[in-house]
Structure formats: C-alpha cells, structure tokens
Amino acid sequence: MTLGEHISQLRKRKKLSQNDLGKKIGTSGDIIGRYERDEVKPSIEVAAKIADELEVSLDFLIGKTEVEVDGKLLKRVIEVQQMEERDREHILYTLDALIKNVKLKSIA
C-alpha cells in the first residue's frame, strides 16, 4: 500500500474529510488530496503531523511496517521505556502475565 493509500484509508476511518485533516495539520484539503493520489510526497515534518493526527506511527504511515500501532498505545510504550529499569521490568513482567492469560483463554 502506498503512502497516499494509507493516508486516505486512515483518514476515512477517522471520518475526516480532506479539508478537516488539512486544517488539523496546517495545510489545505487540496494538498491532502494530492498526497492521497501520490502526486506529491509530504515532507518528513508534515508526514509526522499526519501520523499524529491519524494516531498511527510514522513507520506505519509510510509503509515501513505493516503493524499498526495505535498512537495511545505508542505513548504508553514510550512512558514505560523512559522509566527506570527496575520499574520497567515490573511492568513488563505483569504485562507478560496478562498476555499469557488472554492467550490461554482463547485456546480454551
């Protein structure tokens, strides 16, 4: 999927018009349309603003990864990453246990 297709799909999922997205990132709906048609590529700064508005990682938006990471989840991951190692280990241990529990439930 191209950058333009990603922008279009994610924008529509958020129920935003091209004009709405343009206003939110400080540009016009016409420019958003050109991005979506892959006529022009946004600068890194603009692409980052688009990713933030659409609540996805920049890597997902540009197609570097196929894993869509929700912006809210990404913020939490960053918070955990910035914690002291001991606190981070406790949180990850608890998270691992919860993930294992969910997987076991889905098997049963």
Contact map, one row per residue, 1 for C-alpha under 8 A:
111011000000000000000000000000000000000000000000000000000000001000000000000000000000000000000000000000000000
111111000000000000000000000000000000010000000000000000000000011000000000000000000000000000000000000000000000
111111100000000000000000000000000011010000000000000000000000111000000000000000000000000000000000000000000000
011111110000000000000000000000000011110000000000000000000000000000000000000000000000000000000000000000000000
111111111000000000000000000000000001100000000000000000000000000000000000000000000000000000000000000000000000
111111111100000000000000000000000001000000000000000000000000111000000000000000000000000000000000000000000000
001111111110000000000000000000000011000000000000010000000000100000000000000000000000000000000000000000000000
000111111111000000000000000000000001000000000000000000000000000000000000000000000000000000000000000000000000
000011111111100000000000000000000000000000000000000000000000000000000000000000000000000000000000000000000000
000001111111110000000000000000000000000000000000000001000000000000000000000000000000000000000000000000000000
000000111111111111001000000000000000000000000000000001000000000000000000000000000000000000000000000000000000
000000011111111110000000000000000000000000000000000000000000000000000000000000000000000000000000000000000000
000000001111111100000000000000000000000000000000000000000000000000000000000000000000000000000000000000000000
000000000111111100000000000000000000000000000000000001000000000000000000000000000000000000000000000000000000
000000000011111110000000000000000000000000000000000000000000000000000000000000000000000000000000000000000000
000000000011111111111000000000000000000000000000000000000000000000000000000000000000000000000000000000000000
000000000011001111111000000010000000000000000000000000000000000000000000000000000000000000000000000000000000
000000000010000111111100000111011000000000000000000000000000000000000000000000000000000000000000000000000000
000000000000000111111110000111010000000000000000000000000000000000000000000000000000000000000000000000000000
000000000000000111111111000010000000000000000000000000000000000000000000000000000000000000000000000000000000
000000000010000111111111100010010000000000000000010010000000000000000000000000000000000000000000000000000000
000000000000000001111111111110110000000000000000000000000000000000000000000000000000000000000000000000000000
000000000000000000111111111110000000000000000000000000000000000000000000000000000000000000000000000000000000
000000000000000000011111111000000000000000000000000010000000000000000000000000000000000000000000000000000000
000000000000000000001111111000000000000000000100110010000000000000000000000000000000000000000000000000000000
000000000000000000000111111100000000000000000000000000000000000000000000000000000000000000000000000000000000
000000000000000000000111111110110000000000000000000000000000000000000000000000000000000000000000000000000000
000000000000000001100110011111110000000000000000000000000000000000000000000000000000000000000000000000000000
000000000000000011111110001111111000000000000000000000000000000000000000000000000000000000000000000000000000
000000000000000001100000000111111100000000000000000000000000000000000000000000000000000000000000000000000000
000000000000000000000100001111111110000000000000000000000000000000000000000000000000000000000000000000000000
000000000000000001101100001111111111000000000000000000000000000000000000000000000000000000000000000000000000
000000000000000001000000000011111111100000000000000000000000000000000000000000000000000000000000000000000000
000000000000000000000000000001111111111100000000000000000000000000000000000000000000000000000000000000000000
001100100000000000000000000000111111111111000000000000000000000000000000000000000000000000000000000000000000
001111110000000000000000000000011111111000000000000000000000000000000000000000000000000000000000000000000000
000110000000000000000000000000001111111100000000000000000000000000000000000000000000000000000000000000000000
011100000000000000000000000000000111111110000000000000000000000000000000000000000000000000000000000000000000
000000000000000000000000000000000111111110000000000000000000000000000000000000000000000000000000000000000000
000000000000000000000000000000000110111111000000000000000000000000000000000000000000000000000000000000000000
000000000000000000000000000000000010011111100000000000000000000000000000000000000000000000000000000000000000
000000000000000000000000000000000010000111111110000000000000000000000000000000000000000000000000000000000000
000000000000000000000000000000000000000011111110000000000000000000000000000000000000000000000000000000000000
000000000000000000000000000000000000000001111111000000000000000000000000000000000000000000000000000000000000
000000000000000000000000000000000000000001111111100000000000000000000000000000000000000000000000000000000000
000000000000000000000000100000000000000001111111110000000000000000000000000000000000000000000000000000000000
000000000000000000000000000000000000000001111111111000000100100000000000000000000000000000000000000000000000
000000000000000000000000000000000000000000011111111100000100000000000000000000000000000000000000000000000000
000000000000000000000000100000000000000000001111111110000000000000000000000000000000000000000000000000000000
000000100000000000001000100000000000000000000111111111000000000000000000000000000000000000000000000000000000
000000000000000000000000000000000000000000000011111111111100100000000000000000000000000000000000000000000000
000000000000000000000000000000000000000000000001111111111100000000000010000000000000000000000000000000000000
000000000000000000001001100000000000000000000000111111110000000000000000000000000000000000000000000000000000
000000000110010000000000000000000000000000000000011111110000000000000000000000000000000000000000000000000000
000000000000000000000000000000000000000000000000001111111000000000000111000000000000000000000000000000000000
000000000000000000000000000000000000000000000000001111111101100000011110000000000000000000000000000000000000
000000000000000000000000000000000000000000000000001100111111100000011110010000000000000000000000000000000000
000000000000000000000000000000000000000000000011001100011111110000000000000000000000000000000000000000000000
000000000000000000000000000000000000000000000000000000001111111110000000000000000000000000000000000000000000
000000000000000000000000000000000000000000000000000000011111111111111000000000000000000000000000000000000000
001001100000000000000000000000000000000000000010001000011111111100000000000000000000000000000000000000000000
011001000000000000000000000000000000000000000000000000000111111110000000000000000000000000000000000000000000
111001000000000000000000000000000000000000000000000000000011111111000000000000000000000000000000000000000000
000000000000000000000000000000000000000000000000000000000011111111000000000000000000000000000000000000000000
000000000000000000000000000000000000000000000000000000000011011111110000000000000000000000000000000000000000
000000000000000000000000000000000000000000000000000000000001001111110000000000000000000000000000000000000000
000000000000000000000000000000000000000000000000000000000001000011111000000000000000000000000000000000000000
000000000000000000000000000000000000000000000000000000011001000011111100000000000000000000000000000000000000
000000000000000000000000000000000000000000000000000000011001000000111110110000000000000000000000000000000000
000000000000000000000000000000000000000000000000000000111000000000011111110000000000000000000000000000000000
000000000000000000000000000000000000000000000000000100111000000000001111111000000000000000000000000000000000
000000000000000000000000000000000000000000000000000000100000000000000111111100000000000000000000000000000000
000000000000000000000000000000000000000000000000000000000000000000001111111110000000000000000000000000000000
000000000000000000000000000000000000000000000000000000001000000000001111111111000000000000000000000000000000
000000000000000000000000000000000000000000000000000000000000000000000011111111100000000000000000000000000000
000000000000000000000000000000000000000000000000000000000000000000000001111111110000000000000000000000000000
000000000000000000000000000000000000000000000000000000000000000000000000111111111000000000000000000000000000
000000000000000000000000000000000000000000000000000000000000000000000000011111111100000000000000000000000000
000000000000000000000000000000000000000000000000000000000000000000000000001111111110000000000000000000000000
000000000000000000000000000000000000000000000000000000000000000000000000000111111110000100100000000000000000
000000000000000000000000000000000000000000000000000000000000000000000000000011111110000100000000000000000000
000000000000000000000000000000000000000000000000000000000000000000000000000001111111000000000000000000000000
000000000000000000000000000000000000000000000000000000000000000000000000000000111111101100000000000000000000
000000000000000000000000000000000000000000000000000000000000000000000000000000000111111100000000000000000000
000000000000000000000000000000000000000000000000000000000000000000000000000000000011111110000000000000000000
000000000000000000000000000000000000000000000000000000000000000000000000000000000001111111000000000000000000
000000000000000000000000000000000000000000000000000000000000000000000000000000000011111111100000000000000000
000000000000000000000000000000000000000000000000000000000000000000000000000000011011111111110000000000000000
000000000000000000000000000000000000000000000000000000000000000000000000000000000000111111111000000000000000
000000000000000000000000000000000000000000000000000000000000000000000000000000000000011111111100000000000000
000000000000000000000000000000000000000000000000000000000000000000000000000000010000001111111110000000000000
000000000000000000000000000000000000000000000000000000000000000000000000000000000000000111111111000000000000
000000000000000000000000000000000000000000000000000000000000000000000000000000000000000011111111100000000000
000000000000000000000000000000000000000000000000000000000000000000000000000000000000000001111111110000000000
000000000000000000000000000000000000000000000000000000000000000000000000000000000000000000111111111000000000
000000000000000000000000000000000000000000000000000000000000000000000000000000000000000000011111111100000000
000000000000000000000000000000000000000000000000000000000000000000000000000000000000000000001111111110000000
000000000000000000000000000000000000000000000000000000000000000000000000000000000000000000000111111111000000
000000000000000000000000000000000000000000000000000000000000000000000000000000000000000000000011111111100000
000000000000000000000000000000000000000000000000000000000000000000000000000000000000000000000001111111110000
000000000000000000000000000000000000000000000000000000000000000000000000000000000000000000000000111111111000
000000000000000000000000000000000000000000000000000000000000000000000000000000000000000000000000011111111100
000000000000000000000000000000000000000000000000000000000000000000000000000000000000000000000000001111111110
000000000000000000000000000000000000000000000000000000000000000000000000000000000000000000000000000111111111
000000000000000000000000000000000000000000000000000000000000000000000000000000000000000000000000000011111111
000000000000000000000000000000000000000000000000000000000000000000000000000000000000000000000000000001111111
000000000000000000000000000000000000000000000000000000000000000000000000000000000000000000000000000000111111
000000000000000000000000000000000000000000000000000000000000000000000000000000000000000000000000000000011111
